[in-house]
């Protein structure tokens, strides 16, 4: 059914979309995928009344038009029947296939001029349902449309932000707990938007990941952080030299030219490999298991250190700690922030520190904010930490002032 033929006098537009349909196509083949779509259409029809309409718009996208319904609860009843109908398996050419749908609901209050607008809003609600966990439904409201348009505008701005030099690198000190001595920094990207001001990384990093823009942004951060660190090493000589830690995203780690690109940056900036620490999350390694071992060996041949970031919240598998040789574990802040309240997570943090010591690798505690957390980490023989207790992330000029003054011990 063509979009133009959708009747605008329908009270409700319901947009069901198959969850993980690509997995079915990739694993069982396109023929089974087509059979699933046909069988799904029949089940959808069985959930509707005689006067309602179900249509496949393309791919795994369907639209249902419900007429002469004025109560949203009646629509939710239809949606719940659809979810219930999908609890039993589909029998497809000898395969037993289970699937779910994410559903968006749009109410036509006479405020639509074009059928595409009604479909659009139902789709927006459907994608919200997918984002919130799939196998559920969401009802469209105007705030969803505003969020979508704002996200699109943000994406357009993000695409030009590198050329316009709107990104900045902020640096958070990593300190030796016994003396408060700064031994290095973690590089953190910040976006100074010309209209919105400083945009939180929580708002643009996921978007950069989704669009692939994290790759050029990540390389820019790596290059700028290495350049700045080399300049600080000359300005503030130390033994051992200051080091810089830079995060690598999943998309960056899966790039075939990653090693060559890093090598080029090292040559251009003059930073020694031993002074660069690449922070990689557990999930990055697990999603790239086949190539990860070889890539880590190449990085280690360049004397670059590997730090496992956010340790404890992912797989935390002992087997992969042996398989993927690393130089340090970074204890996630979610554990550190609770160790001082009522002893919660204390045993977990102690276990991570003991594990690292037994493997002869360093430990860095993230998110240290109180003197109590500091004292507990010292008692557990954790050597390094970072967090607001020592310093928040700062721009390069503020870091230079901090390197002159040093971090002063304080009490709370």
C-alpha positions in Angstrom: 0.0 0.0 0.0 1.4 3.4 -1.0 2.0 6.0 1.7 -0.3 8.4 -0.2 -3.2 6.0 0.2 -3.2 6.0 4.0 -6.5 7.3 5.2 -6.2 10.4 7.4 -9.5 9.7 9.1 -8.0 6.7 10.9 -8.0 7.5 14.7 -4.7 5.7 15.4 -1.6 4.7 13.5 0.3 1.8 15.0 3.8 1.0 13.7 5.1 -2.5 14.6 8.8 -3.3 13.6 10.5 -6.6 14.1 13.3 -6.7 16.7 16.6 -8.3 15.5 15.2 -9.2 12.1 18.7 -8.8 10.6 19.9 -11.7 12.9 17.3 -14.0 11.3 18.3 -12.9 7.7 22.0 -13.3 8.5 21.7 -16.7 10.3 18.9 -18.5 8.5 18.9 -16.7 5.1 16.6 -14.3 3.2 14.1 -17.0 2.3 13.4 -17.7 5.9 13.3 -14.0 6.6 10.6 -13.5 3.9 8.6 -16.4 5.3 8.8 -14.8 8.7 7.4 -11.5 7.4 4.5 -13.3 5.7 3.7 -15.3 8.8 3.9 -12.1 11.0 1.5 -10.3 8.7 -1.0 -13.1 9.2 -0.7 -12.9 13.0 -1.1 -9.2 12.9 -4.3 -9.5 10.9 -5.7 -12.0 13.4 -5.2 -9.4 16.2 -7.3 -6.8 14.3 -11.0 -6.1 13.7 -12.6 -6.5 10.3 -12.4 -2.7 9.4 -8.8 -2.2 10.5 -5.9 -2.1 8.0 -2.5 -3.7 8.2 0.1 -3.0 5.5 3.8 -3.7 5.0 5.6 -0.5 4.0 8.9 -2.2 3.3 11.6 -4.3 4.9 10.4 -5.4 8.3 8.2 -2.3 8.8 4.4 -2.6 9.1 1.7 -0.1 9.6 -1.7 -0.7 11.2 -4.6 1.8 10.9 -7.3 1.6 13.6 -10.5 3.3 12.9 -13.5 4.3 15.1 -11.5 4.0 18.3 -11.5 6.9 20.6 -9.9 5.4 23.7 -6.2 4.9 23.9 -6.8 2.0 26.3 -8.5 0.2 23.4 -5.5 0.7 21.2 -3.2 -0.6 24.0 -5.4 -3.6 24.1 -4.8 -4.3 20.4 -1.0 -3.8 21.0 -1.0 -6.2 23.9 -2.8 -8.8 21.8 0.0 -8.4 19.2 2.7 -9.0 21.9 0.8 -12.0 23.2 0.4 -13.4 19.7 4.2 -13.4 19.3 5.0 -15.4 22.4 4.6 -18.6 20.4 7.2 -19.7 17.9 7.0 -19.4 14.1 7.5 -22.8 12.3 9.4 -21.9 9.2 10.8 -24.7 6.9 11.9 -26.8 9.8 13.2 -23.8 11.9 11.5 -22.7 15.1 11.8 -18.9 15.2 10.8 -16.6 18.1 10.6 -12.9 17.6 9.2 -9.7 19.2 8.2 -6.3 17.9 8.7 -2.8 19.0 5.5 -0.7 18.4 4.9 3.0 18.1 1.4 4.5 18.5 0.4 7.9 17.0 -3.0 9.5 17.7 -4.7 11.4 14.9 -6.5 14.4 16.5 -7.1 16.1 13.1 -3.8 17.9 13.3 -2.1 16.1 10.4 -2.1 17.5 6.8 -0.3 14.7 5.2 -0.4 10.9 5.8 3.4 10.9 5.9 3.2 13.0 9.1 1.1 10.4 10.9 3.4 7.6 9.8 6.4 9.7 10.8 5.2 10.1 14.4 4.3 6.5 14.8 7.8 5.6 13.5 9.4 8.0 16.0 7.5 6.4 18.8 8.5 2.9 17.5 12.2 3.9 17.6 11.8 5.2 21.1 10.4 1.8 22.0 13.4 0.1 20.5 15.8 2.4 22.3 14.1 1.6 25.6 14.7 -2.1 25.3 12.5 -3.5 22.4 9.5 -5.8 22.7 7.4 -2.9 24.0 5.2 0.0 22.8 5.5 3.7 23.2 2.8 6.4 22.5 4.0 9.4 20.5 4.0 12.9 22.1 5.3 16.2 20.7 8.5 16.1 22.9 9.7 13.0 20.9 9.5 15.0 17.7 11.4 17.9 19.2 14.1 15.5 20.5 14.4 13.9 17.0 14.8 17.3 15.3 17.3 18.5 17.9 19.3 15.3 17.5 19.4 15.8 13.7 20.5 19.4 14.1 23.2 18.3 16.6 24.4 15.7 14.1 24.7 18.3 11.4 26.6 20.6 13.7 28.8 17.7 14.8 29.8 16.9 11.3 31.4 20.3 10.9 32.8 20.7 14.4 36.2 19.4 13.6 36.7 21.7 10.6 35.5 24.7 12.7 37.9 23.6 15.5 35.1 23.5 18.1 36.5 20.6 20.0 38.8 21.0 23.0 40.8 18.4 25.0 40.5 18.6 28.7 42.9 16.7 31.0 42.3 15.0 34.3 45.3 14.3 36.5 46.2 10.8 37.5 48.1 10.9 40.8 50.3 8.7 42.9 48.2 8.2 46.1 51.1 8.3 48.6 52.4 11.7 47.5 49.7 13.3 45.4 52.3 13.6 42.6 50.9 13.9 39.1 52.2 11.1 37.0 50.0 11.7 33.9 46.6 12.7 32.6 43.6 11.2 30.9 42.5 13.1 27.8 38.8 13.9 27.6 37.1 15.6 24.6 34.8 18.6 25.1 32.7 20.3 22.4 32.3 24.1 22.6 29.2 24.6 20.5 28.9 28.2 19.1 25.2 28.5 20.2 24.7 25.9 22.9 28.0 26.4 24.7 29.8 23.4 26.3 28.0 20.2 25.1 28.2 17.3 27.5 30.0 14.3 26.2 27.0 12.2 27.3 25.0 14.1 24.6 27.4 13.9 21.7 29.7 10.9 22.1 26.8 8.3 21.6 25.8 10.3 18.5 29.4 10.3 17.3 29.5 6.5 17.8 26.3 5.9 16.0 27.2 8.1 13.0 30.8 6.9 12.7 32.1 10.5 13.5 33.8 9.1 16.5 36.6 7.9 14.2 37.8 11.3 13.0 37.1 12.8 16.4 39.0 10.1 18.1 42.0 10.5 15.9 42.0 14.3 16.4 41.9 13.8 20.2 44.8 11.3 20.1 46.9 13.6 17.9 46.2 16.7 20.0 46.7 14.9 23.3 50.1 13.4 22.2 51.2 16.8 20.9 50.3 18.5 24.1 51.9 15.8 26.3 55.2 16.1 24.4 55.1 19.9 24.9 54.5 19.4 28.6 57.3 16.9 28.9 59.7 19.5 27.5 58.2 22.3 29.7 58.0 20.1 32.9 60.7 17.4 32.7 60.2 14.6 35.2 61.6 11.1 35.8 59.8 9.1 34.8 58.2 11.4 32.2 54.5 12.5 32.3 52.2 10.2 30.4 48.9 10.6 28.6 45.9 8.2 28.5 43.5 8.3 25.6 40.3 6.3 25.1 39.7 4.1 22.1 36.2 3.4 21.0 34.8 0.2 19.6 34.6 1.7 16.1 38.2 3.0 16.3 39.5 -0.3 17.5 37.9 -2.1 14.6 39.5 0.1 12.0 42.0 -1.7 9.8 44.4 1.2 9.6 44.4 1.9 13.4 48.0 0.8 14.0 49.4 2.8 11.1 47.5 5.9 12.1 48.7 5.7 15.7 52.3 5.2 14.5 52.0 8.3 12.2 50.7 10.4 15.2 53.6 9.2 17.3 56.1 10.2 14.7 54.5 13.6 14.0 54.3 14.6 17.7 57.6 13.0 18.8 55.9 11.3 21.8 57.6 8.0 22.9 55.3 5.0 22.8 56.0 4.2 26.4 54.4 7.5 27.4 51.1 6.7 25.7 48.4 4.6 27.4 45.4 3.5 25.4 42.2 2.9 27.4 40.0 0.2 26.1 36.8 -1.1 27.6 36.2 -4.8 28.2 33.4 -4.8 25.6 35.7 -3.4 22.9 37.9 -6.5 23.3 35.1 -9.0 23.5 33.5 -7.6 20.3 36.7 -7.8 18.4 38.1 -11.0 19.8 39.6 -12.3 16.5 41.6 -9.2 15.8 42.2 -7.9 19.3 45.1 -10.2 20.3 47.1 -9.4 17.2 46.4 -5.7 17.5 47.4 -5.5 21.1 50.6 -7.3 20.3 51.4 -4.7 17.7 50.7 -1.8 20.1 52.9 -3.4 22.7 55.7 -3.8 20.2 55.5 0.0 19.9 55.8 0.1 23.8 52.3 1.6 24.1 50.6 0.5 27.3 47.1 -0.9 27.3 44.7 0.0 30.2 41.4 -1.9 30.7 38.9 0.9 31.4 35.7 0.6 33.5 36.9 -2.7 34.9 34.3 -4.6 36.9 31.1 -3.5 35.1 31.5 -5.7 32.0 32.6 -9.3 31.5 35.5 -9.2 34.0 36.6 -12.6 32.8 39.9 -14.0 34.2 40.5 -15.9 31.0 40.5 -12.8 28.8 42.8 -11.0 31.3 45.4 -13.7 30.3 44.5 -13.7 26.7 44.5 -9.9 26.2 47.7 -8.8 28.0 47.2 -5.3 29.6 49.3 -3.1 31.8 46.7 -1.7 34.1 43.1 -2.0 35.3 41.0 1.1 35.9 38.4 0.4 38.6 35.1 1.9 37.5 33.8 5.0 39.4 30.5 3.2 40.2 32.4 1.0 42.6 34.7 3.7 44.0 31.9 6.1 44.9 30.2 3.7 47.2 33.1 2.2 49.1 33.0 5.0 51.7 29.2 5.2 52.4 28.6 1.9 54.2 31.3 -0.3 53.0 29.3 -1.2 49.9 31.5 -2.6 47.1 34.5 -2.6 49.4 35.1 -6.3 48.9 34.8 -5.9 45.1 37.4 -3.2 44.9 39.7 -5.1 47.2 39.3 -8.2 45.0 40.2 -6.2 41.8 43.3 -4.7 43.5 44.4 -8.1 44.7 43.8 -9.6 41.3 45.8 -6.9 39.6 48.7 -7.3 42.0 48.8 -11.1 41.5 49.0 -10.5 37.7 51.7 -7.8 38.3 49.7 -5.0 36.6 48.8 -1.6 37.9 45.5 -0.4 39.2 44.0 3.1 38.8 40.8 4.0 40.8 38.4 6.3 39.0 36.0 8.8 40.5 37.7 9.5 43.9 35.8 12.3 45.5 36.2 12.1 49.3 39.0 11.7 51.8 37.3 8.6 53.1 37.5 6.9 49.7 41.2 8.0 49.5 42.0 6.5 52.9 40.3 3.2 52.0 42.1 2.9 48.7 45.4 3.6 50.3 44.7 0.9 52.9 44.0 -1.6 50.1 47.3 -0.7 48.6 45.9 1.0 45.5 48.7 3.1 44.1 47.1 5.4 41.5 43.8 7.3 41.3 42.0 10.1 39.6 38.8 12.1 40.5 37.4 15.4 41.6 39.1 15.0 45.0 42.4 15.8 43.2 41.1 17.8 40.3 38.3 18.0 37.8 39.2 17.8 34.1 40.8 21.1 33.0 41.9 22.9 29.9 45.6 23.0 29.0 46.3 26.4 30.5 44.8 25.4 33.8 46.8 22.2 33.8 50.0 24.1 33.3 49.2 26.1 36.4 48.5 22.9 38.3 51.8 21.4 37.2 53.6 24.4 38.7 51.7 24.4 42.0 51.1 20.7 42.3 48.1 19.1 44.0 48.0 20.0 47.6 46.9 17.5 50.2 43.6 18.5 51.8 41.1 17.3 54.4 37.3 17.3 54.3 
